Amino acid sequence: MNIKDELLSAGQKVWMDEQGIAGGDDWLGRIGTALDEAKALIAILSPEAFGSEWVRRELNYADKARKPILPVFCEHCDIPSWFELQFGGLQRLDWNPLDEE
């Protein structure tokens, strides 16, 4: 079972940009609305995520809105200084989806 399925089975509402934005939707508007409506942000982090300007923007937006942020590392990666500076004090979780197979 993946994180999304675990949260759904626990009765939590889950929104992901891969499934929450339909063709022709205002992409920035949908992400902003989803973050505004979220109770918290679970950030699944990997080297690819740290390389994404959009992940950084979404984290910054959630942080400015004072949303609780739970960083979940799905694979080992070097943590960039911008993340450590802004979110270094947050409790982190290590999760490897391959361990669940």
N, C-alpha and C positions, 0 to 999 in steps of 0.2 A: 504494500500500500504506500502511496506517495504522500507528501505533506498535504497536498490539496485534499485528497480523499480522507486523510486522518481528520483534518479540520471539519470537513463536511459531515463526517460520521459523528463528530462531537457536537454537531448542531451549529457550527459557525458558518457565517456567510463568507464566501470566497470570491474575489474578483481578480482576474488576470487579464492583462492587456491582450494576450493571444486569443482569448475567447470573448472578451468584453467589448470589443470594437468591431462593428460590422463595416462592410465595404461602404464607402461614401460618408462614414461618420467623421465628425470633427475630432481628429485624433488627439490633439492637445486638450480640447475641451473635455473629452471623455476621460482622459487620464486625470486631469485636474478635478473633475467631479468625483471620480472614484476615490481619489486621495482625500478630498474634502469630506466624503461620506464615511470613510474608513474609521474604525475605532483604533486600529493599529496597522503598522506596515511590517510584514515579514519580508525581509530582503534576502533572497537566495543568491549567495555570492560565490563567484568563481573568477578565474582570470578574465574570462570574456565579459562578465558583468562589470568588473573593475575597469575594463577598457571601454565601456559604453558611456558616452556623454549623457545619454538619457537616464541610465541608472543613477548617475550622479545627480542629475537634475531632480529626479523623483525623490531621492533621499533628502536633498536640500529642501525641497518643497514640504515634505512631510515633517522635517525637523523644524522648519519655520512655523508650521501649523501646530507644533507641539504634540504631534502624534507619537505614541510609543513606537519605537523601532526595534525590531528583533533581528539582528544579523545572523543568518544561518549560512555557514560555510559548507558548500557541497563538495568541495575538493580543496586540496592544499594549494595555497597561492600566496604570493608576496602581497602584503597589505600596503597599498599606496599611502603616502604621507598625508594626502588630503583626507582620506578616510580616518586614519589614526588620529589626526588633529581634531576632526569634528565628532567622531563616534568612538574614539578609543576607550572611553569609560563605560561603554555599554557591554552588558553581559552577552557573550557570543555562544552560539551552539555550533558544534561540528556535526554534520550529517552527511553520510556517504550513502547515496541510493544503491550503490552496488552491494553494500552490506546487507540489504534487505532481500536480495535475490536468493 
